[in-house]
Amino acid sequence: MTRHSNHLREVTFGSGFMKRLFIIGLICTFTVGISQTRHHPAHKKAPAKKKTALVSYKKDVVPIFTTYCLPCHTEDQMNPSLLYLDTYENMMAGGKHGHPIAPGKPDSSILIRKISSTPPFGDPMPMKRKSPFPKDTLVIIRKWIEQGAKNN
């Protein structure tokens, strides 16, 4: 080999060229690996949970009580249950049958059970209803109790 061809060989296949080729190969492998990982089903984000809307006592529950309960359950009316729903404090104090609300536990709450079609005692509430308590209204009260029955 001549000196010229040796020099050409060193430039073309020398250690610097091999290092560059090796680094380029690593970069390509790394890039392809990342792109495949992003599209792999195990690395997809879980769908965001729907946040349950906060039920407000003043905005959501009081209007229901006003419509369905307050014709009878006020301190001004003679009520045999002694349960008064005209204020949050009166409601939480309870009546003759105990506390109507078990915060966080709608199924244990007397109020929920009394407005259902099969109450644990007495007649279903409200007394003078001609049709079942509206399901969407019952859902609001249940959610409010589930969320802790707060005076908000």
C-alpha positions in Angstrom: 0.0 0.0 0.0 1.1 3.4 -0.7 1.3 6.2 1.7 -1.6 7.9 0.1 -3.9 4.9 0.2 -3.0 4.3 3.9 -4.0 7.9 4.7 -7.3 7.4 2.9 -7.9 4.2 4.7 -7.3 5.9 8.1 -9.7 8.8 7.3 -12.4 6.5 6.1 -12.2 3.7 8.6 -10.2 5.3 11.5 -11.1 5.2 15.1 -12.8 8.6 15.0 -15.1 7.5 12.3 -16.0 4.3 14.2 -16.7 6.3 17.3 -19.1 8.6 15.5 -20.8 5.7 13.8 -21.2 4.0 17.2 -22.6 7.2 18.8 -25.1 7.7 15.9 -26.2 4.1 16.3 -26.8 4.6 20.0 -28.8 7.8 19.4 -31.0 6.1 16.8 -31.6 3.1 19.1 -32.4 5.4 22.0 -34.8 7.5 20.0 -36.6 4.5 18.5 -36.9 3.0 22.0 -38.4 6.2 23.5 -40.9 6.5 20.6 -42.1 2.9 21.0 -42.4 3.3 24.8 -44.7 6.3 24.4 -47.1 4.4 22.3 -47.0 1.2 24.3 -50.4 0.6 26.0 -48.8 0.1 29.5 -47.5 3.7 29.4 -50.7 5.4 28.5 -52.2 7.7 31.1 -55.3 6.5 32.9 -58.4 8.4 32.0 -59.0 11.2 34.5 -61.7 10.4 37.0 -64.8 12.5 36.8 -64.9 14.9 39.8 -68.2 14.6 41.5 -69.8 18.0 41.8 -70.0 19.3 45.4 -73.6 19.5 46.6 -74.4 22.7 48.5 -76.8 22.6 51.4 -77.9 26.2 50.8 -78.1 26.1 47.0 -79.2 22.5 46.4 -80.8 21.0 49.6 -82.7 23.9 51.1 -84.9 24.4 48.0 -85.8 20.7 48.2 -86.7 20.9 51.8 -88.7 24.1 51.1 -90.7 22.4 48.5 -91.2 19.0 50.0 -90.6 19.2 53.8 -91.2 22.6 55.2 -95.0 22.6 54.9 -94.9 20.3 58.0 -91.4 20.2 59.4 -91.0 23.7 60.9 -91.1 24.9 64.5 -94.3 26.8 63.7 -96.2 23.6 62.8 -97.2 21.0 65.3 -95.2 18.0 64.1 -95.5 14.7 66.0 -92.0 13.6 65.0 -90.5 16.8 66.5 -88.1 17.0 63.5 -87.7 20.5 62.3 -86.0 21.1 58.9 -86.2 24.9 58.8 -82.6 25.3 59.8 -79.5 23.2 59.5 -79.0 23.2 63.3 -82.6 22.0 63.9 -82.2 19.3 61.3 -78.9 18.0 62.8 -80.4 18.1 66.3 -82.9 15.5 65.2 -86.3 14.7 66.5 -88.3 11.9 68.3 -86.7 9.2 66.1 -83.1 10.4 66.5 -80.8 12.2 64.1 -82.1 12.1 60.5 -78.7 12.4 58.9 -75.7 10.1 59.3 -73.0 12.3 57.5 -71.2 10.2 54.9 -73.7 7.3 55.2 -76.8 7.9 53.1 -78.1 4.4 53.6 -77.9 4.7 57.3 -79.7 8.1 57.3 -83.3 8.1 58.5 -84.1 11.0 56.1 -83.2 8.9 53.0 -85.1 5.9 54.3 -88.2 8.0 55.1 -88.4 9.6 51.6 -87.9 6.2 49.9 -91.0 4.1 49.1 -90.5 1.7 52.0 -89.6 3.7 55.2 -88.4 1.8 58.3 -91.4 3.2 60.3 -94.5 5.3 59.7 -95.5 6.7 56.3 -93.2 7.7 53.5 -92.5 11.4 53.4 -93.7 13.8 52.4 -97.0 12.8 53.8 -99.3 14.4 51.2 -97.4 13.2 48.1 -99.4 11.6 45.4 -96.4 10.2 43.5 -93.0 8.8 44.6 -90.3 11.3 45.7 -88.5 12.4 42.5 -85.4 10.3 41.9 -83.2 13.2 40.7 -84.1 15.0 44.0 -83.3 11.9 46.0 -79.9 11.7 44.2 -79.1 15.3 45.3 -79.9 14.6 48.9 -77.9 11.3 48.8 -74.9 13.0 47.3 -75.0 15.7 49.9 -75.1 13.2 52.7 -72.3 11.1 51.1 -70.2 14.3 51.0 -70.6 14.8 54.7 -73.9 16.7 55.0 -72.1 20.0 55.5 -73.7 23.4 56.1 -72.2 24.9 52.9 
